[in-house]
Amino acid sequence: MQIKAVRLLFIILLCFAFGLKGTSQFRLGITSSNYAGSHGLMINPSHIVNSKLYMDINIFSIGISFQNNYIYIPGKDYSLGSFISEVKRNIDFYNENNHLMDRDDMNFKETTYTNGRYAKSFGSGEITGPSGFFAFNDQAFGFYSSFRNYGSVYNVPFAHANFLYYGYDLESQLNKDYYNRNYGGIGASWLELGFSYARVIKKEYNKHLSAGITLKRMFSYAASFMDFETMNFRVEEDANFIIHDSKFNFAYALPLDYNTNTHIGGINVLGKGWGFDLGITYQLKKYGYENNNHLRPCEQEFEPYLLKLGFSLSDIGKIKYNKKAEIHHYEGALTWNAFDTIEFRSVKHMSNEFSRRYYGDITTSLSDTTFTIGLPTTLSF
């Protein structure tokens, strides 16, 4: 398939965000409820020893989140049903034509924000499979399985975002010098298995303190990132791309044949890693304690509280990719005439073409065959 450069970059960096935060506010709702059950593990592992449930089993659940400060659909033009139909229409068009639908042919007429210095976006899609927990007296044990997809684009200068979105013939931005540093995009997808333990560590009349930990193992099948340390450039007429100075990395580990972009069948574990979550919960109970050890879990009564405070640090860890992994490093200056006319046939074609333009050789840019991506660490209170 052939995809223009500006669209291919969006596919690689944003596909993870749509499922195929840097913020701490994306797991609200039932996760902080006294009836959250095993879902409470996701935000604070100490939650399961404070639940109104003594046992919970989850078979299947799904959650999707996406946010950005660059583009939106005006409320008067939006409805959930029409949005789903438009997404399906775009997917069908892509499958039939091997390229993305032109923006002019889309039913939704999106609008870009005009304020702000940097564009950023974050998306996640999680499918939680068999999960559960069991609590008895002052201890609880839990487990979960989850297929997680995360994507983030960060600190992209609005001018650069406009070129990527509108194309390199944007007249209002031609023949101007742009000096940009420290921005990029990253995405990853992985299967995660977590095992949790929580217990009450202190009871003092109506004061209650509990703590929990979750140890998790990750098996990843896809990851990609672009990291720009420096990108100083000018775009002239006819999309002539003049790079005054640049230094950036492009890395990927994908279940694809890099020469053809065709998917490789089967289960492909390209990266593995370890991680953990930590959490504590303080409660000021309504009444004092009766220190009874119950013989049956169902005999345990929930003791109401006046105040509950939770603190957790989630997703501490990293995934290392050492199969089908490549990091390409580019540095220097170049002139690339009619940049918007080139069509990249595959991921390999794109990395090779950039290497040829920068260094005169298609293999020079390859700097490493392993890389590591940190988990989306989140602090919650």
Secondary structure as UniProt FT lines:
FT   STRAND          3..4
FT   HELIX           5..14
FT   HELIX           15..18
FT   HELIX           29..32
FT   TURN            34..35
FT   HELIX           37..42
FT   HELIX           45..49
FT   STRAND          55..58
FT   STRAND          61..68
FT   STRAND          71..72
FT   HELIX           75..77
FT   HELIX           80..97
FT   HELIX           103..105
FT   STRAND          111..112
FT   STRAND          118..128
FT   STRAND          131..136
FT   TURN            137..138
FT   STRAND          139..157
FT   HELIX           158..166
FT   TURN            168..169
FT   HELIX           171..173
FT   TURN            174..175
FT   STRAND          177..204
FT   TURN            205..206
FT   STRAND          207..236
FT   HELIX           237..239
FT   STRAND          240..253
FT   STRAND          256..257
FT   TURN            258..261
FT   STRAND          262..263
FT   STRAND          271..285
FT   HELIX           297..299
FT   STRAND          305..321
FT   STRAND          325..331
FT   STRAND          334..336
FT   TURN            337..338
FT   HELIX           339..341
FT   STRAND          343..344
FT   HELIX           347..359
FT   TURN            364..365
FT   STRAND          366..368
FT   STRAND          371..374
FT   STRAND          378..380
//
